[in-house]
Amino acid sequence: MYTGTAIGRCSYVRIISMIGVALLVAATGRAACASEAVIAPSRMTAIGTIDKRFQSYNVEMVEVTGGRFWKPYTQGGMQRDRYSDRPPIDLANPRLRKLAAALSPSYIRVSGSWANATYVADTESAPSAPPAGFNTVLSRAQWRGVIDFARAADAEIVTSFAVSPGSRDANGVWMPDQAQRLIEATRSLGGRIAAAEFMNEPTLAANNGAPPGYDAEAYGRDFRIFRAWIRRSSPETLILGPGSIGDSAAPADSRIRTRDLLAAAGPGLDRFSYHHYNTLSPRCGVHDDPMQALSEEWLARTDVTLATYRTLRDAFEPGKPIWLTETADAVCGGNPGDATFLDTFRYLDQLGRLARAGVQVVMHNTLAASDYGLLDEWSFRPRPNYWGALLWRRLMGTTVLEASTAPMPGLHIYAHCHPAIKGAVSVLVVNTSQSAAQVVMLAGPAERYTLQADRLQSATVRLNGELLELTVNDDLPRLAALSVPAGQLRLPPASITFLVMPDAAACR
């Protein structure tokens, strides 16, 4: 490492201010070259805060009830049928509960397209077939399992309600009877619903369980009924909405525009919610090049969608906090690579982008189902995204900072106050280059946590060279850091690094 005087090795210097130059030279004996980003905690300023349950997840309603969910790629035959039968998820599984609790506090959203046509039974077991106008049944025992799981995992429940023909009167108007039953069952079982969307993805109502011909006008009428009902029956429950998807893509004939939904419904949301996926999976006919997952365009799709819905929020519900209540890499169960280290770049970069942009909650789809699950759906063992989630939970607090470093191609830097160490900052540095190491300049010492894999599409990941896996007793391993001094830090190609550094004035 070069340790001579300030500028002898560089043709010019890229430092934000002369104060920054003085601090860096004092700490390291040299200034930064133009090809180096500077990480100086003392220069970072607070730019906002996020919900303490910012990092959350979905357990789809069809997982709870059992039913036809996305078929595993190993079964083949996607052109004939994209779905296969699944038993209900075992929410009492000790490993599942332990790993979910390690991500707490969080929200658990039990919703999804199947929730739009799920009948809430008032019996312990489900009837053999759903009533007319519904596609599946949620039993009281299954909902008790959700409440018990949420309590064990310190996860607040978020849901949505049925809007299918069975939930309507003879004139096709939505009735709150089924929603009321779910609210009352939740209370009687000792739980509560923290927040609810009226329905899942109303922009896709034509293919999402709603009656034929359902349009923005019908949604507006039904939403007003829903809003009045929930204010009376469960005033502690936040109203989320509209929970749309697809407005940033090319228009489709069957899609209802969110602008029309909001105009028809009128104001009354507590939180503005939307959904985002980067693409569709092969199950739905799209075959993307996996390696574009590290491209700037791919990662920036998060920003494009947020900009669309932020504009709509500003126009119809100004000032309301924004929640992303469903997201992953690919719709329709995920891409095959989403169960590998390759998707961890999108996952963590998305969290960093959205926190910096002021989004309050991000709910990953799913916790443990299909290829986009944080956990393997059969064994509940962690996938690479889970280890990324765990590091985020332990290191990235609710105060978001401006990293105050010049942008570098292929290098994404995000900073938050540490959740437990006063005056410390945690910095997430994502190196998306597959061939080039990146060099950053540290203005002080740091504790380093670097995630890498033997290959990008690996189902396992290493932390500072050590394989991450559960112990024989299903305990989490020790996430050990490496101490690094002030000065140059080389980040390997295709790596993700968390740095914990002291002396962040904004975090005192």
C-alpha positions in Angstrom: 0.0 0.0 0.0 1.2 3.5 -0.8 1.7 5.6 2.3 3.6 8.6 1.0 2.4 12.2 1.1 -0.9 13.3 -0.2 -0.9 13.7 -4.0 2.3 12.2 -5.3 0.7 9.1 -6.8 -2.4 10.6 -8.3 -2.7 12.9 -11.3 -5.7 14.5 -9.7 -7.9 14.1 -6.6 -11.6 13.4 -6.3 -12.6 14.6 -2.8 -15.9 16.1 -1.9 -14.4 19.1 -0.1 -11.1 20.5 1.3 -12.2 19.4 4.7 -12.5 15.9 3.3 -9.0 16.1 1.9 -7.6 17.1 5.3 -9.4 14.4 7.1 -8.3 11.7 4.7 -4.7 12.8 4.6 -4.5 13.0 8.3 -5.9 9.5 8.7 -4.1 7.7 5.9 -1.2 9.7 4.8 -2.5 10.2 1.3 -5.4 11.5 -0.7 -7.7 9.5 -2.9 -7.2 9.0 -6.6 -9.9 9.7 -9.1 -10.5 5.9 -9.4 -11.2 5.6 -5.7 -14.3 6.2 -3.7 -13.8 7.8 -0.2 -15.7 6.4 2.8 -15.4 9.0 5.6 -18.0 8.6 8.4 -17.3 12.1 9.8 -18.6 13.6 6.5 -21.8 11.6 6.3 -25.1 13.4 7.0 -28.5 12.0 8.0 -31.0 12.1 5.2 -34.0 10.2 6.7 -35.3 7.3 8.7 -37.0 4.1 7.9 -39.5 1.9 9.7 -37.9 -0.5 12.2 -39.7 -3.3 10.3 -38.3 -2.0 7.0 -36.9 -5.4 6.0 -40.0 -7.7 5.8 -41.4 -10.6 3.9 -44.4 -12.4 2.4 -45.9 -15.8 3.2 -48.5 -16.2 0.4 -52.0 -17.1 1.4 -51.8 -20.2 -0.8 -48.8 -21.3 1.3 -51.0 -21.1 4.4 -54.0 -22.9 2.9 -52.2 -25.2 0.6 -53.1 -25.3 -3.1 -51.7 -24.9 -6.6 -48.6 -22.7 -6.5 -45.7 -22.2 -8.9 -44.3 -25.5 -10.2 -40.6 -26.2 -9.4 -38.4 -26.0 -12.5 -37.2 -29.6 -11.8 -40.7 -30.9 -12.6 -40.7 -29.4 -16.1 -43.8 -29.2 -18.3 -44.3 -25.4 -17.8 -46.0 -25.0 -21.1 -48.8 -27.4 -20.1 -49.2 -26.2 -16.5 -47.2 -23.6 -14.5 -48.6 -24.8 -11.2 -48.4 -27.9 -9.0 -50.2 -28.9 -5.8 -48.5 -27.9 -2.5 -49.4 -28.8 1.1 -49.8 -26.0 3.6 -46.5 -24.6 5.0 -45.5 -25.8 8.4 -45.4 -22.5 10.3 -44.7 -24.4 13.5 -41.4 -25.7 12.2 -38.6 -24.8 14.7 -36.0 -24.0 12.1 -38.4 -21.8 10.1 -39.4 -19.9 13.3 -35.8 -19.5 14.5 -34.6 -18.1 11.1 -37.6 -15.8 10.8 -37.1 -14.5 14.3 -33.4 -13.6 13.5 -34.8 -11.1 10.9 -37.1 -9.4 13.5 -38.7 -7.1 13.9 -40.6 -7.4 10.7 -43.9 -7.5 9.0 -45.3 -10.8 7.6 -47.7 -10.2 4.7 -50.2 -13.0 4.1 -51.7 -12.1 0.8 -51.0 -12.6 -2.9 -53.2 -13.3 -5.8 -54.8 -16.4 -4.2 -56.0 -14.3 -1.2 -58.4 -12.5 -3.6 -60.6 -15.7 -3.7 -59.9 -17.3 -0.3 -62.9 -18.2 1.9 -62.5 -17.7 5.6 -64.0 -20.6 7.4 -65.3 -20.4 11.0 -64.3 -24.0 11.7 -61.1 -25.5 12.9 -60.7 -27.6 9.7 -61.5 -26.5 6.2 -64.5 -28.0 4.3 -63.7 -30.4 1.5 -64.5 -27.8 -1.1 -64.8 -24.0 -1.0 -68.2 -22.4 -1.3 -69.3 -21.0 -4.7 -67.5 -17.9 -5.7 -64.2 -18.9 -3.9 -61.3 -20.9 -4.9 -59.8 -22.1 -1.6 -60.5 -22.1 2.1 -58.6 -20.7 5.1 -59.4 -22.7 8.3 -59.3 -21.3 11.8 -56.5 -23.7 12.7 -54.4 -22.4 9.7 -54.9 -18.8 10.7 -54.0 -19.6 14.3 -50.8 -21.0 12.9 -50.1 -17.6 11.3 -50.8 -15.7 14.5 -48.6 -18.1 16.6 -45.8 -17.8 14.0 -46.0 -14.0 13.9 -45.8 -13.9 17.7 -42.8 -16.2 17.8 -41.0 -14.3 15.0 -41.9 -10.7 16.2 -43.7 -10.1 13.0 -46.7 -7.8 12.6 -49.4 -9.3 10.3 -50.3 -7.6 7.1 -53.0 -9.0 4.8 -55.7 -8.4 2.2 -59.2 -9.7 1.7 -61.3 -11.7 -0.7 -62.9 -9.8 -3.6 -64.1 -12.8 -5.7 -67.8 -13.3 -6.7 -68.5 -15.1 -3.4 -67.7 -12.0 -1.4 -70.5 -10.0 -3.1 -74.2 -9.4 -3.0 -76.7 -10.0 -5.8 -75.7 -6.7 -7.4 -72.0 -7.5 -7.4 -71.2 -5.1 -4.6 -68.4 -6.1 -2.2 -69.6 -7.1 1.3 -67.3 -7.0 4.4 -68.7 -10.2 6.0 -65.6 -12.3 5.2 -63.2 -9.6 6.1 -65.1 -9.1 9.4 -64.8 -12.8 10.1 -61.0 -12.7 9.7 -60.7 -9.6 12.0 -62.8 -11.3 14.7 -60.9 -14.6 14.4 -57.6 -12.7 14.7 -58.8 -10.9 17.9 -60.2 -14.1 19.5 -56.9 -15.9 18.9 -54.9 -13.1 20.6 -53.5 -11.5 17.4 -54.0 -8.3 15.5 -53.8 -7.2 11.9 -51.4 -4.2 11.7 -52.2 -3.2 8.2 -54.3 -4.3 5.2 -54.8 -3.8 1.5 -58.3 -4.1 0.2 -57.2 -6.6 -2.4 -54.1 -7.8 -4.0 -52.9 -6.1 -7.2 -56.2 -4.4 -8.4 -54.5 -3.3 -11.6 -54.6 -7.0 -12.7 -58.2 -7.6 -11.5 -59.2 -9.2 -14.7 -56.9 -12.1 -14.0 -56.8 -11.9 -10.2 -60.0 -13.3 -8.8 -62.3 -10.3 -9.2 -65.6 -10.6 -11.1 -65.6 -10.4 -14.9 -65.6 -6.9 -16.2 -64.3 -5.4 -12.9 -63.0 -1.9 -13.6 -61.8 1.3 -11.8 -65.3 2.5 -11.1 -66.2 -0.8 -9.4 -63.0 -0.7 -7.4 -63.7 2.8 -6.2 -67.2 1.9 -5.0 -65.8 -1.2 -3.2 -62.9 0.5 -1.7 -65.1 3.2 -0.2 -67.1 0.4 1.5 -63.9 -1.2 2.7 -62.5 2.0 4.0 -65.7 2.8 6.0 -65.9 -0.7 7.4 -62.3 -1.0 8.5 -62.4 2.4 10.2 -65.3 1.1 12.3 -64.3 -2.5 12.9 -60.6 -2.3 13.2 -59.5 1.3 13.6 -56.0 0.3 14.7 -55.3 -1.4 11.3 -53.5 0.8 8.8 -55.1 1.0 5.4 -52.6 0.2 2.7 -53.2 0.7 -1.0 -53.6 0.4 -3.8 -51.0 -2.4 -4.0 -50.7 -2.0 -7.7 -48.2 -3.4 -10.2 -47.4 -2.8 -13.8 -47.8 0.9 -14.3 -44.2 1.5 -15.3 -44.4 -1.1 -18.0 -46.0 -0.9 -21.4 -49.8 -0.7 -21.1 -51.9 -3.8 -21.5 -55.5 -4.1 -22.5 -56.5 -6.0 -19.4 -54.7 -3.8 -16.9 -56.4 -1.1 -14.9 -54.3 2.1 -14.5 -53.5 3.0 -10.9 -54.3 6.6 -11.7 -57.9 5.6 -12.5 -58.1 3.4 -9.3 -57.0 6.3 -7.1 -59.3 8.8 -8.8 -62.3 6.5 -8.4 -61.6 5.6 -4.7 -60.8 9.1 -3.4 -58.4 9.8 -0.5 -58.1 7.7 2.6 -54.9 5.6 2.6 -52.7 5.5 5.6 -49.8 4.1 3.6 -49.3 4.1 -0.2 -48.3 0.6 -1.3 -47.1 -0.8 -4.6 -45.5 -4.0 -6.0 -42.3 -4.3 -8.1 -40.6 -7.2 -9.9 -37.7 -6.7 -12.4 -39.1 -9.2 -14.9 -41.2 -12.3 -15.5 -39.8 -15.7 -15.0 -39.6 -18.6 -17.5 -42.8 -19.9 -16.0 -44.5 -16.9 -17.6 -42.6 -17.1 -20.9 -39.6 -14.7 -20.3 -36.1 -16.0 -20.6 -33.6 -13.3 -19.5 -29.9 -13.6 -19.7 -29.0 -14.3 -16.0 -25.8 -12.2 -16.2 -27.7 -9.0 -16.8 -28.7 -9.2 -13.1 -25.5 -7.2 -12.3 -26.0 -4.5 -15.0 -26.8 -1.0 -14.0 -30.0 -1.0 -16.1 -31.3 -4.1 -14.3 -30.6 -2.7 -10.8 -32.0 0.7 -11.7 -35.4 -0.8 -12.5 -36.2 -0.4 -8.9 -35.8 3.3 -9.3 -38.0 3.5 -12.4 -40.9 1.8 -10.7 -40.6 3.9 -7.5 -40.6 7.1 -9.6 -43.9 6.0 -11.2 -45.6 5.3 -8.0 -44.1 8.2 -6.1 -45.6 10.5 -8.7 -49.0 8.9 -8.2 -48.6 9.2 -4.5 -47.8 12.8 -4.7 -50.9 13.5 -6.9 -53.5 11.5 -4.9 -52.1 10.9 -1.4 -49.4 13.5 -0.8 -47.1 13.0 2.1 -48.3 9.4 2.8 -45.4 7.0 3.6 -44.6 4.6 0.8 -44.4 0.8 1.3 -43.3 -1.8 -1.2 -45.5 -4.7 -0.1 -44.3 -7.3 -2.6 -41.1 -7.6 -4.5 -38.5 -10.0 -5.9 -36.5 -10.5 -9.0 -39.1 -12.2 -11.2 -42.9 -12.7 -11.1 -44.2 -16.2 -11.4 -42.1 -17.8 -8.7 -38.8 -16.3 -9.6 -36.0 -17.1 -12.0 -33.8 -20.2 -11.4 -30.9 -17.9 -10.4 -32.9 -16.2 -7.7 -32.1 -19.1 -5.3 -28.4 -18.3 -5.8 -25.8 -15.6 -4.9 -26.5 -13.9 -8.1 -29.8 -12.4 -6.8 -28.2 -11.2 -3.6 -26.8 -8.2 -5.5 -30.3 -7.1 -6.5 -31.8 -7.9 -3.1 -29.3 -5.8 -1.0 -28.9 -3.1 -3.6 -32.7 -2.7 -3.7 -32.8 -2.3 0.0 -30.1 0.3 -0.1 -31.7 2.3 -2.9 -35.2 2.3 -1.4 -34.1 3.2 2.1 -32.1 6.1 0.6 -35.2 7.1 -1.4 -37.4 7.2 1.7 -39.4 4.0 1.2 -40.4 2.9 4.7 -41.0 -0.9 4.3 -39.9 -3.5 1.8 -41.6 -6.9 1.8 -39.7 -9.6 0.0 -41.6 -12.3 -1.8 -41.2 -14.8 -0.2 -39.8 -16.0 3.1 -39.8 -19.7 2.1 -41.6 -20.6 -1.2 -40.5 -21.1 -4.7 -37.2 -19.9 -6.2 -37.4 -16.4 -4.8 -37.7 -17.5 -1.2 -35.1 -16.4 1.3 -35.2 -20.0 2.6 -35.5 -23.3 0.6 -39.1 -24.3 0.6 -38.6 -27.9 1.5 -35.7 -27.8 4.0 -36.1 -24.2 5.2 -32.3 -23.9 5.0 -30.9 -20.4 4.2 -30.2 -19.4 0.7 -27.7 -16.6 -0.1 -30.3 -13.9 0.1 -31.1 -15.0 3.6 -27.5 -14.4 4.7 -27.6 -11.0 3.0 -30.8 -10.2 4.9 -29.3 -11.3 8.2 -26.3 -9.0 7.8 -28.6 -6.1 6.8 -30.7 -6.7 9.9 -27.7 -6.8 12.2 -25.8 -4.0 10.7 -28.1 -1.4 9.0 -30.1 0.7 11.4 -33.1 2.9 10.8 -31.2 6.2 10.3 -30.2 6.6 6.7 -27.1 8.6 5.8 -25.7 10.2 2.6 -22.6 8.3 1.9 -20.9 11.5 0.5 -18.7 9.8 -2.0 -18.5 10.4 -5.7 -20.3 7.8 -7.8 -18.2 5.0 -9.3 -19.2 2.7 -12.2 -20.0 -0.7 -10.9 -19.8 0.4 -7.2 -22.9 1.1 -5.2 -22.5 2.5 -1.7 -25.1 2.9 1.0 -24.8 4.0 4.6 -26.9 3.7 7.8 -26.2 4.3 11.5 -25.4 1.1 13.2 -28.5 -0.2 15.1 -26.6 -0.9 18.3 -23.3 0.9 18.4 -23.6 4.6 19.2 -21.5 6.8 16.9 -20.9 3.9 14.4 -21.9 3.8 10.8 -22.5 0.7 8.7 -21.7 1.0 5.0 -22.9 -1.4 2.3 -20.6 -1.5 -0.7 -21.8 -3.6 -3.7 -19.2 -4.3 -6.4 -21.1 -5.5 -9.5 -18.1 -5.8 -11.7 -17.5 -9.5 -12.6 -13.9 -9.0 -13.6 -12.4 -6.0 -11.8 -11.6 -5.3 -8.2 -12.6 -1.9 -6.9 -10.6 0.2 -4.5 -12.1 2.4 -1.9 -10.3 4.7 0.6 -11.3 4.3 4.2 -10.8 7.4 6.4 -10.6 5.2 9.5 -10.4 1.6 10.6 -13.3 -0.7 9.9 -14.8 -4.1 10.7 -15.3 -5.9 7.3 -17.9 -8.5 6.3 -17.5 -9.6 2.6 -19.9 -11.9 0.9 -18.6 -13.9 -2.1 -19.4 -17.2 -3.8 -17.3 -19.7 -5.7 -19.5 -18.9 -8.7 -22.3 -16.3 -9.1 -25.0 -19.0 -9.5 -24.0 -20.8 -6.4 -26.5 -21.9 -3.8 -24.0 -21.2 -1.1 -22.1 -18.1 0.0 -18.9 -17.3 2.0 -18.4 -14.6 4.6 -14.8 -13.4 4.7 -13.9 -16.8 3.1 -15.9 -19.0 5.5 -18.9 -21.0 4.2 -22.1 -19.8 5.8 -24.3 -22.6 7.1 -26.4 -23.6 10.1 -24.7 -25.5 12.9 -25.7 -29.1 13.7 -28.2 -27.7 16.2 -29.7 -25.4 13.6 -28.1 -22.4 15.3 -26.9 -19.5 13.2 -23.1 -19.4 12.8 -21.0 -16.6 14.2 -20.8 -13.8 11.7 -17.2 -12.8 12.3 -15.7 -9.6 10.9 -12.2 -8.9 9.8 -10.5 -5.8 11.1 -9.0 -3.5 8.4 -7.0 -0.3 8.9 -7.6 3.1 7.4 -6.4 3.5 3.8 -6.9 1.6 0.6 -9.3 -1.3 0.7 -9.5 -3.7 -2.3 -13.0 -5.1 -3.0 -13.0 -8.4 -5.0 -15.0 -8.6 -8.2 -18.7 -9.6 -7.8 -18.6 -9.1 -4.0 -20.8 -7.5 -1.4 -19.1 -5.9 1.6 -20.5 -4.4 4.8 -18.1 -2.1 6.8 -18.7 -0.9 10.3 -16.8 2.2 11.1 -16.6 4.6 14.1 -16.7 8.4 14.4 -19.9 9.1 12.5 -21.1 12.4 14.0 -24.6 11.9 12.5 -25.0 8.7 14.5 -24.1 10.0 18.0 
